[in-house]
Amino acid sequence: MFERPASGERAVLVQLDLGQGAIEERLSELKLLVGSAGASVEAVVEGRRAAPDSKLFAGSGKVQEIGEALRAHGADIVIFNHALSPAQQRNLERELQCMVIDRTALILDIFAQRARSHEGKLQVELAQLEHLSTRLVRGWTHLERQKGGIGLRGPGEKQLETDRRLLGNRVKMLKSRLAQIEKQRKVRRRARERRDVLSVSLVGYTNAGKSTLFNALTKAGAYAADQLFATLDTTSRRLYVGGEGAGASVVLSDTVGFIRDLPHALVAAFQATLEETAQADLLLHVVDSASEDRDAQIAAVNQVLAEIGAAEVPQILVWNKIDLTLAAAAVERGDCDNIRRIFLSARTGEGLDLLRDALAEVARQTFSDDVAQHVGAADERPQQS
């Protein structure tokens, strides 16, 4: 009999090559996710298939190998770096006699641990319940029996039907509360627009260094750690970038990090928060320049931005962690002299002055364009005699 470690569950990880590519990077990311969730990695089972098995996802031979790894290492949970159907999850748990979760459930668990604000907790709970609702379909067969006995006889509603109804009511209530919070956010957003303040959102792959950069620029003291999804709750601070009048300062927002194959339930639940990103005047896309997988990470972030309607928001790439790549702090411009990329280190502070200058430049351009548009509109108005 194995004792559960004080730090959390002992996990066996499963990563299958289904032709999706970048297997080593995906496995490395899974290990980081598992560590962020508080579990220890005891063994990794890999394999290759043309397509997932409809019943067990991995096939009977591979499931037997997973079971042997479980027993050999005294593990108590199996984590698939894939999305499992409810039936596949049930069948695997029946075969392996332990808890089996997929990538979506793992990320949801991390979000549940990280949420601090009232809104963040509501959003995570909504995402978890949306995910759970798909697991209720013939999932709890032991609850299908009609309940009876003293105090339990009555309208004849089956337990599973009761669970579905209660879950649906809770989801409806959560959506209503989040809608109220979104109304308050829109009021604050309109107030910022009236004060002619440039709205800037930090976006990027999880653990790219967004919160470290946010703290370096604003001295906000936001939580930053070498973990996936260290930041869930959006934090905003005003940042002075020089000059006078409109555009002299910006409102900088630190947002949740993105990840490849981000669960749709999470995107939907965090829609209100992510909408703040879609409404921004400028996105600072923070990139871990030391990562060998950075191009795929950039693509994953842009895919999520497209999902939330932020694909058209102007973007500057912030090539972070140059202290690890020995690159020099610099500003790279595009064909029209627009700032395309800034090389810096949020940890050491090298290149931060270049980023502040870039923000000041964008602010001046944005508000000078607005003034020009207002003047042009006034010139086009018919003159009264």
C-alpha positions in Angstrom: 0.0 0.0 0.0 1.5 3.3 -1.1 1.0 6.5 0.9 0.0 9.6 -1.0 2.8 12.2 -1.0 2.3 15.4 1.1 2.8 17.6 -2.0 0.0 16.0 -3.9 -0.8 13.1 -6.3 1.7 10.8 -8.0 1.0 11.0 -11.7 1.6 8.9 -14.7 1.5 11.0 -17.9 0.4 9.8 -21.3 1.5 11.5 -24.5 0.6 9.9 -27.8 1.9 11.0 -31.2 -1.2 11.3 -33.4 0.7 13.2 -36.1 0.3 16.7 -34.4 4.0 17.4 -34.3 6.2 19.1 -31.6 5.8 16.0 -29.3 8.8 16.9 -27.1 7.5 20.5 -26.6 4.0 19.2 -25.8 5.4 16.7 -23.3 7.6 19.3 -21.6 4.6 21.6 -21.3 2.5 18.8 -19.8 5.1 18.3 -17.1 5.0 22.0 -16.3 1.2 21.9 -16.1 1.3 18.9 -13.8 3.9 20.6 -11.6 1.8 23.7 -11.5 -1.2 21.6 -10.3 0.9 20.3 -7.4 1.4 16.7 -8.6 4.6 14.8 -9.1 5.5 13.1 -12.3 6.4 9.4 -11.6 6.4 8.0 -15.1 5.7 9.0 -18.8 4.1 6.6 -21.2 4.5 7.5 -24.9 3.2 5.9 -28.1 2.2 6.5 -31.6 -1.2 5.9 -33.2 -2.8 6.9 -36.5 -6.0 7.8 -34.7 -7.4 7.6 -31.1 -9.1 4.3 -30.1 -12.8 5.0 -29.8 -13.1 3.0 -26.5 -9.8 3.6 -24.6 -8.2 6.4 -26.7 -4.8 4.6 -26.3 -5.7 1.1 -27.2 -5.7 -2.0 -24.9 -2.0 -2.8 -25.2 -1.0 0.8 -24.3 -3.5 0.9 -21.4 -1.9 -2.3 -20.0 1.5 -0.5 -20.2 -0.1 2.4 -18.3 -1.4 0.1 -15.6 2.0 -1.5 -15.2 3.6 2.0 -14.7 0.9 2.9 -12.2 1.7 -0.2 -10.1 5.4 0.1 -10.4 5.6 3.7 -9.2 2.6 3.6 -6.8 0.9 6.4 -8.7 -2.7 7.3 -8.1 -3.7 9.4 -11.1 -3.2 9.2 -14.9 -3.1 12.4 -16.9 -3.6 12.3 -20.7 -2.2 15.2 -22.7 -5.3 15.0 -24.9 -9.0 15.6 -24.8 -10.9 12.5 -23.7 -14.5 11.9 -24.3 -16.7 11.0 -21.3 -17.0 7.4 -22.4 -13.2 7.1 -22.9 -12.6 8.5 -19.5 -15.0 6.1 -17.8 -13.6 3.1 -19.7 -10.1 4.0 -18.7 -11.0 4.5 -15.1 -12.7 1.1 -15.1 -9.6 -0.6 -16.7 -7.0 1.2 -14.5 -9.0 1.4 -11.3 -7.8 5.0 -10.6 -8.7 8.5 -11.5 -8.0 9.5 -15.1 -8.2 13.1 -16.3 -7.4 14.8 -19.6 -5.6 18.0 -20.5 -8.8 20.1 -20.2 -9.5 19.0 -16.6 -5.9 19.5 -15.7 -5.9 23.1 -16.9 -9.3 23.7 -15.2 -7.8 22.4 -11.9 -4.9 24.8 -12.1 -7.3 27.7 -12.8 -9.3 26.8 -9.8 -6.2 26.9 -7.6 -5.0 30.2 -9.0 -8.3 32.3 -9.1 -8.2 35.0 -6.4 -10.8 37.6 -7.3 -14.5 37.1 -7.0 -14.9 37.3 -10.8 -12.0 34.9 -11.4 -13.6 32.3 -9.1 -17.0 32.7 -10.8 -15.4 32.3 -14.2 -13.5 29.1 -13.2 -16.5 27.6 -11.6 -18.5 28.2 -14.7 -15.9 26.6 -16.9 -15.7 23.6 -14.6 -19.5 23.1 -14.6 -19.7 23.4 -18.4 -17.0 20.7 -18.6 -18.8 18.5 -16.0 -22.1 18.8 -17.8 -20.7 16.7 -20.7 -19.7 14.1 -18.1 -23.2 13.6 -16.8 -24.5 11.9 -19.9 -24.8 8.2 -18.7 -21.8 9.1 -16.6 -23.2 8.3 -13.2 -25.0 5.1 -13.8 -25.1 4.3 -10.1 -27.3 7.3 -9.7 -29.8 6.3 -12.3 -31.8 4.2 -9.8 -34.9 5.7 -8.4 -34.2 6.9 -4.9 -36.7 5.8 -2.2 -37.1 5.5 1.5 -38.3 7.7 4.3 -37.9 11.4 3.4 -36.8 10.5 -0.1 -40.1 9.5 -1.7 -41.8 12.2 -3.6 -42.1 13.6 -7.2 -40.1 10.7 -8.6 -37.2 12.6 -10.1 -34.2 10.5 -10.7 -30.9 11.5 -9.0 -29.2 12.1 -12.4 -32.0 14.3 -13.6 -31.8 16.3 -10.3 -28.0 16.7 -10.8 -28.6 18.0 -14.3 -31.2 20.4 -13.2 -29.2 21.8 -10.2 -26.1 22.1 -12.4 -28.1 24.0 -15.0 -29.5 26.4 -12.4 -26.0 27.0 -11.0 -24.6 27.7 -14.5 -27.5 30.2 -15.2 -26.8 32.0 -11.9 -23.0 32.2 -12.6 -23.7 33.7 -16.1 -26.0 36.2 -14.6 -23.5 37.4 -12.0 -20.7 37.6 -14.6 -23.0 39.7 -16.9 -23.4 42.2 -14.1 -19.7 42.4 -13.6 -19.2 43.0 -17.3 -21.7 45.9 -17.2 -19.5 47.5 -14.4 -16.4 46.9 -16.5 -18.0 48.6 -19.5 -18.8 51.7 -17.4 -15.1 51.9 -16.3 -14.0 51.4 -19.9 -16.1 54.3 -21.1 -14.7 56.5 -18.3 -11.2 55.8 -19.5 -12.1 56.6 -23.1 -13.5 60.0 -22.0 -10.2 60.8 -20.3 -8.2 60.0 -23.5 -6.1 57.3 -21.9 -4.4 54.7 -24.1 -5.5 51.2 -23.2 -2.7 48.6 -23.5 -3.0 44.9 -22.7 -0.2 42.5 -22.1 -0.9 39.2 -23.9 1.3 36.1 -24.5 1.8 32.5 -23.9 1.7 31.4 -20.3 5.0 31.8 -18.4 6.4 34.2 -21.1 7.0 36.8 -18.4 4.0 39.1 -18.6 3.6 39.7 -14.9 7.3 40.2 -14.4 7.2 42.9 -17.2 4.0 44.4 -15.7 5.7 44.7 -12.3 8.9 46.2 -13.8 6.9 48.9 -15.6 4.3 49.7 -12.9 5.9 48.6 -9.6 2.5 46.9 -8.9 3.8 43.9 -7.1 1.5 41.5 -9.0 2.1 37.8 -8.4 4.8 36.5 -10.7 6.3 33.0 -10.6 8.0 30.4 -12.9 4.7 28.6 -13.2 2.1 28.1 -15.9 -1.0 30.3 -15.3 0.6 32.2 -12.4 -1.8 35.1 -13.3 -5.5 34.6 -13.8 -7.1 37.8 -12.6 -6.7 40.9 -14.8 -4.8 43.7 -13.0 -4.7 47.3 -14.4 -2.4 50.1 -13.5 -1.8 53.6 -14.9 1.6 54.1 -16.4 3.2 57.5 -17.0 5.1 57.6 -20.3 6.1 61.2 -20.5 4.8 64.4 -22.2 1.7 66.4 -21.3 -2.0 66.2 -22.1 -3.7 63.3 -23.9 -1.5 60.3 -24.3 0.8 61.3 -21.4 -0.1 58.1 -19.6 -1.5 54.7 -20.5 -3.6 52.1 -18.6 -1.6 48.8 -18.7 -3.5 45.5 -18.0 -1.9 42.2 -17.2 -4.1 39.3 -18.4 -4.2 35.5 -18.2 -1.7 33.7 -20.3 -2.7 31.6 -23.3 -1.7 28.1 -24.2 -2.0 25.7 -27.2 -5.3 23.9 -27.3 -6.8 26.2 -24.7 -10.1 24.5 -23.6 -13.1 26.2 -25.3 -15.0 26.1 -21.9 -12.3 28.4 -20.5 -12.4 30.8 -23.5 -16.1 31.0 -23.1 -16.0 31.5 -19.3 -13.3 34.2 -19.5 -15.0 35.9 -22.5 -15.8 39.0 -20.4 -12.3 39.4 -19.1 -10.7 38.7 -22.5 -13.1 41.2 -24.0 -11.0 43.8 -22.3 -8.1 42.7 -24.5 -10.3 42.9 -27.6 -11.2 46.5 -26.7 -7.6 47.6 -26.1 -5.9 50.2 -28.3 -2.6 48.2 -28.3 -1.5 44.7 -27.5 2.0 44.0 -26.1 2.5 40.4 -27.2 5.2 39.1 -24.8 7.3 36.3 -26.2 9.7 34.0 -24.4 12.6 34.5 -26.8 14.6 31.7 -25.0 12.0 29.1 -25.8 12.7 26.8 -28.8 9.0 26.5 -29.3 8.4 30.3 -29.5 7.0 30.3 -33.1 4.3 27.8 -32.2 3.6 29.7 -29.0 3.1 33.0 -31.0 0.8 31.1 -33.3 -1.2 29.7 -30.4 -1.7 33.2 -28.9 -2.8 34.7 -32.2 -5.3 31.9 -32.6 -6.9 32.7 -29.2 -6.8 36.4 -30.0 -8.8 35.6 -33.2 -11.3 33.6 -31.1 -12.0 36.5 -28.8 -12.2 39.1 -31.6 -8.9 40.8 -30.9 -7.1 39.8 -34.2 -7.3 43.3 -35.6 -5.9 45.1 -32.5 -2.5 46.6 -33.2 0.3 44.5 -31.8 3.9 45.0 -30.8 6.0 41.9 -30.2 8.0 42.1 -26.9 10.9 39.7 -27.3 11.5 39.0 -23.5 14.3 37.2 -21.6 17.2 38.5 -23.7 19.3 37.9 -20.6 19.0 34.2 -21.4 19.8 34.5 -25.1 22.5 37.2 -24.8 20.7 39.4 -27.4 21.0 43.2 -27.2 18.1 45.5 -26.3 16.8 47.0 -29.5 13.8 48.2 -31.4 12.9 46.7 -34.7 10.7 48.7 -37.1 8.6 47.5 -40.1 8.2 48.9 -43.6 6.2 51.9 -42.6 8.5 52.8 -39.7 6.0 51.3 -37.3 7.5 49.6 -34.2 7.3 45.8 -34.9 9.4 44.2 -32.1 11.2 45.2 -29.0 14.0 43.2 -27.4 14.3 43.4 -23.6 14.6 41.6 -20.3 11.8 42.2 -17.8 13.9 40.5 -15.1 17.0 42.6 -15.5 15.3 45.8 -16.7 17.4 46.0 -19.9 15.4 47.6 -22.7 12.5 48.8 -20.5 13.3 52.4 -21.5 12.9 51.4 -25.2 9.4 50.0 -24.4 8.4 53.1 -22.5 9.5 55.3 -25.4 7.5 53.0 -27.8 4.4 53.4 -25.7 4.8 57.2 -25.6 5.2 57.2 -29.4 2.0 55.1 -29.9 0.1 57.2 -27.5 1.1 60.4 -29.3 0.2 58.9 -32.7 -3.1 57.6 -31.5 -4.3 60.8 -30.0 -2.9 63.1 -32.8 -4.9 60.9 -35.3 -8.0 61.3 -33.2 -7.6 65.1 -33.1 -7.1 65.1 -36.9 -10.2 63.0 -37.4 -12.3 65.4 -35.2 -10.9 68.5 -37.1 -11.6 66.8 -40.4 -15.1 66.0 -39.3 -15.7 69.6 -38.2 -14.4 70.9 -41.6 -16.8 68.7 -43.5 -19.9 70.0 -41.5 -22.0 72.4 -43.6 -21.5 76.1 -42.7 -24.6 77.9 -41.4 -25.3 81.2 -43.1 
